[in-house]
Amino acid sequence: MPNIFAFLVLYSWPLLVFFMYSRLPVQRAFIWSILLGYLFMPPASAAFDLPGLPEFSKIEIAAVSSFVMALAFHGFSILKLPKNPVILLLGFAYITSPIFTVLTNPDDVVFGRIVLSGLNYIEIPALVIAQTISLIPFLMAYSLLSKFDHLSDILMAIVIGLMAYSILILFEVRISPQLNIWTYGFFQHSFLQMIRGSGFRPIVFLYHALWVGFFTVMGVVAAVALFKNSTHKTSSPFIFAPEYMFRRFFKHDPRIVYLFMGLFFLFVLIVSKSVGPILIGFSLSGMLLLSKPKLQVISAFAIALIVLSYPVLREYELFPAELLVGAAESASADRGGSLAFRFLNEDILLDRASERRWFGWGAGARHLILDPISGRLLAIPDGQWIITLGIYGVFGFVSEMGLILAPAIAAFRWRNVTDPKVISPYVPAFAMLLAANAVDMLPNATLTPLTFLMAGAIWRHLEGVPERLKTAERANPSPLFGGTVLPYDPTSSGKRTIL
């Protein structure tokens, strides 16, 4: 049960957001309000359940507070809608998917003596509001983070956030996951799942150790990306940026500090003991360090296609599930058994989802399988994809994954553009992070507001590539008969001739 301090933090969070918007540029205030809210507010067990409205946990409070303060300080003129009709359609589908789900689920669902009531029209407003709030980070990132420097701001904020969070992570690795109990009065998950071997997996103030693991992956990628691009600059200096905090140790080449931060974050990732994030973290950092940006973008595109087609591959048994289980068993019997259990649950829930394929069953356990006598769950949904597919059907799955993976697909379109004045060198890192997050959402429900924030920012950046290409072509026109355009310097001295 959350204590008074937990609810005090939730109630007072809008005041902190107000302070940030009054002191910082609107872009910085938005990034920090979403990031700090996600990391430090009490997790979902502490929430406000108001009649006629969706549940307001830390995710909703952070998003709504940031949205309201942005409008209060800067007006509606800062809001922009994507120009691409496909993105507009995906956003509209994401927000309105509950309407179609409710309209197609008026009947009761019966499991023996367990009866789950049909969906009522009165539920539509709350569900639509919940979907709209979830999309606020995407829309605000698209509206506010339009410049090249803003992509650096996101990466720098993630690095600084993980610098602070790593202290708490290492504390829980050593002592055990206690911080949420000591601070907010409750434990947010199963404590047994936080035990690994003779040690512990940290959870801090997030929903599960896997969320901590993937945020650490984001920090690793952000640090490596900042190291690789030596010309990086932010919209204005960050007080706690590593290059300023440790500049006395790295006077000759300040960017080296980001390589050390990346290595430190990899260490934090290893001691956190979450195998999936460890594999993702080493894979992404290795790709960023050793491969060319074009290959990184192609890899992100290929992963995006696999994730989008995953339900079809699983339904028609085209995905090599048995091969993966065998590989996991060769490494560890426990890992193999856990993976086999996940695939078995997916098969059961996928059969259930296929009964209402297009718009799903709706929430409230209607999309699950219950014991007809006890009412306990007979299949546990772990992956975000199967949860969304069961609740909102193909309509909801495509709109959600489409918004997340559209930037990775768009980055593939511009893979041959290398001019840093046209496309940011950070695009491959963001594309790989979004693709990796989508992959992680297959076994886990690690969809966070940071995912939508990154997707909105990168989409806005890539949407401006055609215009920037035209500007670059006007500045450097191609010669009429081929060859090279030589620069003309009107200040140069000396006799000039026609030849």
N, C-alpha and C positions, 0 to 999 in steps of 0.2 A: 504494500500500500504506500503510495507516495506521501512524503511528509509535507509539512506546511511550506518549507523552503522550496520544494519542487514547484508548487503552484505559485509561490511568490515570484520565482524566476519566469514562469510562463506569463504571469500578469505584467511583470515589469519589462519584459523584452521589448515591447514597442517603445518604451522610453529610451532604451539603449540605441535602438534603431534611429529614433529621432535625433539623438546626440550625434550619431555617425553621419546622418544626412546634413546636419547643421554645421559639421566641421570638415567634412571630406567632399571631394568632387563626387558627383552623383554616381559615376561609374565605380569608384572605389567603395563608396557607401553600400552600393548594391552587392558587390562581390563579397564584402566582409559580412554584411547582414545575413546572407545566405550561408556562407561558409561557417561562421561562428555559431549561428543558430543550429546548424546540422551537427557540429562537433560537440557543443557544450550544453545545450539545453537538455532537460531530462527526456528520456526516450518515451515511446508511445503509451506506456502504461499510465503516464501522467498526461491527461488530456481533458479538454472541456467537451462535454456532450450536450449541446444545446438543442432544444426541440426545433424540428424543421430544418436543421442545418447539419452538415457533415461534422464528424468528430474533428476537433481542433487540437492536434498534437504539435510538436515542435516544428514539423515540416510546414504545416499550414500557417502557424503563427509567424514563422520567419518570412514566408512568402508574402502573406497578406500585409504584414507590417512594412516590409520593404516597398511593396507596390503602393500602399497608401501614402507613405512618406515621400516617395518619389513624385507622386502627383501633387502632394501638398506643397512641396518646395519648388517644383519645376513645371507643374501644369500638365495638361493632357497632350501638349505639343511634343513631348518627348517620346510618346508612344508611336511605334511604327508597326505596320503589318508587313509580313513577307510579300515580296512581289511575285514570287513563283506560284502559279496556280496549284501545283502539286502539293507544295507545303501548306498552302491555305486549305486545301481539301483534306489533307491529313490532320491538320489541327482541328478543323471543323468536325471531322469524323471522330477524333479522340474525345472532344467535348460532348458530342451528341450521342455517342455510342450507348450510354445508359438508357436513353429514350427508347431505342429500338429493343434493347434487352427487356425493359419493363413491359413494353407493349406485347412482346412475344412470350411472356412468362406469367400469365394470369392464373395458371393452374397450380394446385398444391402438388408437392413432391412427397411420395410416400415410401418409407423404408420400414416395412412391417408395421409396428405400432408407432413408429416415429413419423410424424407428419410435419412437413415444412410448408408454411403458408405461401401462396402465390404472391407475386409482386404487385404492389398497388400503385396507381397513378400518382398518389400523393408523395411517393418516394422520389419521383423524377427530379424536382428542383434541387434537393440535397445532393443527389448523385451527380447532376450536371455541375453544380457549384464545386463539388470535390474534384471533378476532372479539370475544371477551369483553374482552380487553385494549383493543381499539380503542374499545369502548363505555364504558370506565371514566370518561373525562372527562365524558360525558353523564350517567352515573348519579351521579357525585360532585357535579357542578354542580347536578343536581336535588336532591340530598340536602342540600347545604350552603348554596347561594346562594338562600335563600328570602326574604330581606327586600329592600325597595326599595333600601336603601343598597348592597346587594351588586351591583346592576346598575351603579351609579356606580363601584364598586370595579373591575369588569372594564374599563370604559372608561378609567379613570384608569391602570390597569396597562398597557393597550395604549399609551396616550400616552407614559407614562414609558419603556416598553420601546422604542418607536420613537425617542424622543429619544436614547437611547443608541445604538441601531442605526443611526440616520441618519449618525452620525460614520463608522461603518465603511462604510456604503453610499457616502457621498461620497468616501471614501478609494479605494474600488475603482473608482468612476467615473473618478477622476483617474489612478490608478496602473495599474489592471487588476485582475482578480479573482485575488488572491494570498493572501488571509488564511487560507483553509483549507489551502493548501499550506504556508505558513509555520508555522501552528499545529499542524495534524494530519498533515502529511506527504503529502497526496494531493489531487488535484482531483476533485471529485465528479460532474463531468458533462463534456460536450464543450466545450472551450475555444472552438471556432469559433462555437458558439451564443451565446457571451457577447460577441461582437464585433458592434457596430452602427455602420455607417458608418465614421467615423474615430475612434470611441470604444468604450466598453465598457459592458456591462450588469453590475451588481453581482450577486453570488451569496452572498457572505459565508459563513455556515455552513449555508445551506439547500440544497435539492436542485436548484434551478434559479432563474434570474433572475425567472421568473414568480411563484415563491413569495415572493420579496422584494417584487415589485411588489404582490401582493395583501395582504401584511402592511402595506405602506405605505398601501394603500387603507383598511384597517381603522383605521389611525392617523388618517387624514384624517377618516373618519366619526366616530370617537370624539371627536376634538377639536371638530368642528363641533357634535356633539350636546351636549357639555358647554358650549359657548358659547351654544347656543340656549336651554338650560334654566338660567336664572340662579339658580334655587333649589336647584341640585344640592348634594347633600352625600354624603359617603362615611361608611362605618361608623366610621372614625377617620382623622385626618390622614395623608396620605402625605408622607414626608420630602422626596421629590424631585418633588412635585406642582408644575407650572409656576406656579400661583398663589402658591405660597410662595417658589419660587426667584427669581421675577421681580417680586415684589410692590412693590419700590421703584419700578418703572417703571409700575405699573398700580394706584396707590393708590386712585383714585376708583372704578374698576370692574374688580375682579380677573378677571372672566370674559372680558374682552377678550383676555387673554393666550391663551385657547384659540382665538380667531379667528386670531391671529398664528401659533400653532402649526399650525393647519390650513393656512394659506397656505404656511408653510415646508414642511410635509409634501407639499403639492401640488408645490412646487418640486423636492423630492427625487424625487417620482414622475416628473416630466417628465425630469429628467436621468438617470433610471434606464433610459429608452428602451424600456420594454415597452408597446406600443401598447394592448393589451387592458386592463391595469390603469389606464392613463392615462384611457381612455374611461370606465371604470367609476368611477374616483375623481372625475372632474369631474361625471359624471351624478349620483352619489349626493350629493355635497356641494351641488350645485345644487338638487336636490330637497329636501334638508334645510333649506336656507336660504330657499328661495322658495315652497315649497308647504306646504299644511296637513297635519297629521299624518294625517288621514283619507285624503287622496289618497296619501300615502306608503304606508300600509297596504294600500290597494287595489292600488297598483302592485306591491307585494311579492307579494300574493295572485295577481295575474294572471301574474307571472313564474313563481311556483311551479307554477301549472297548466300553463304552457307547458313547463317543464322536465320535469315528471312525464309529460307526453304526448309528449315529444320522440322517443323511440324509435318510437312509432306514427306520428308525423308523418313521420319519415325513411323508415320502411319503406314507407309508402304514398305517398311522394313529395309530401306536402302541405306540407313545409317549404320556404320560398323560397330554397333553397341557391344556385341559379343567379343569382338577383337579388342576393344578398349577394356572390357572387364578382364579378359585374359592377361592383358599387359599389366593392369593394376594388380592382379593376383600374383603375378611373377615378382612384383616388387614387395607386396605385403598382402597377406591373406585378409587382414582387416580392411585394407583399402579396396580390394577386389569385392569383398562382401558388401561394403557400403555403396560402391558404384552399382553393383548388381541390384541392390535394394532400390536405389534411385530410379534405375531404368524400369524396374518392375512397377513402381508407383506411377511412373510416367505412362506406361502402357495402359494401366487401369484407368487413369484420369483422362488419357487421350481418347479411349473408347467412350468414356462418359461425355467428354466434350463433343465428340462426333455426333451425338444424338441431337444436339442443338448447335450445329456447326457454325452458323453465320453470326448469331447475336448472343450466344452463350446462355447460361442458366441464371445469371445474376449471383449476387453475393449471399451471405447468410447460410453457407454450407450446402446450398442447393447444387453446386457444381461438384460436390464431393461424394464419396461413397460411405454410408454410415451403417453400422451394425443394426439390424432390424429390431434387436431387443434392448441392447445397452445404449445405443446411439453413439458409440465411440467411432472414431475415424478408422476406416479400413485401408485407406490410402492417404498418404501425407503429401501435400503439394509443397515442393521446395523451390522449384524454378519459377522465375517471374513469367516466363513464356507460357507455362501450363496454367498458372493462376489466371493470367489475363485471358488466355484462350477459353478456359472454363467459365469465367465470369462474363466476358463480353464477346466471345467468339472470334471468328476470323476478322470481323470488322474491327474489333478492338485491338487484336494482336497486330494487324498490319498498320493501323494508325499509330500505335505506340512505338513499335520497332522502326517503322518508316521515319518517324520524326528523329529518332536517335541515330539511325544509320544513314539518313539522307546526306549529311555532310561528308561521310566517308565515300559515298558514291559520287558526290559532286567533286571531291578532291581527285578522284580517279579521272574524271573528265579533263581536269587541268593538270594532269601529271607531267606534261611536257613543258609547262610554263615554269621557268626558273628565275625570272627577273625578280629580285627581292622588293622592287618597288611596285610590282604587280601582285605578287602572292607572298604571304608571310612564310619564312622558313620554318615556322612552328606548326604549320598546317599538318605535315605528316605525323607529328607527335600527337596532336589532337585526334586525327583520324584513327590512329592506332589505339589510342585510349578508348575512344567510343566503340570501336570494334571489339576490343578486349572486354569492355564492360558488357557489351551485348553477349559475348561468349560466356562471361561469368553469370549472366542472367539465365542461362540454360539450366545449370544445376542450383542456382541460388536466386533469391529475390533482391538483388543488389541494385535496384533502380533507386537513385537518389536525386535530390534537387541539383546536385553538382553535375550529374549526367545531362540533365536538360539545359543547365547553364552553359556547359561547353558546347552542346549541340547548337544552341541558339546563336552563340557568338561566332562559331566557325561558319555556320550557314550564312550569316550576315556578311562575313568577310568574303566568302566564295561567291556570293551573289554580286559583289562589286568587281569581280575579276574582269568581265567583258568590258566594262567602262574604263577600267585602268589600262587594259590592253590597248584600247583605242587611243587613250591619252599618250601612252608610250609610243605608239606608232606615229602619232602626229609630231611628237618631239623628235623622233628619229625616223624620218620617212625613208622608204626604200628607194634606191637610185633607179632612174627610168630604164636603163639598159643593164641592170645588174651591177656587180662590183661593190665597192665599199664607200660609204659616205664619210668623207674626212671632215673633222670639226673645223669651223672657221672662227678664228679669234680676231675680232676687229681691233684689238689693242696691239696686235703684233706689228713690229716695225720692219722696214726693208721694202725694196722695190717689188711690186707684184706685176706679173704679166699674164697674158691670156694662157700661155703654156704653163 
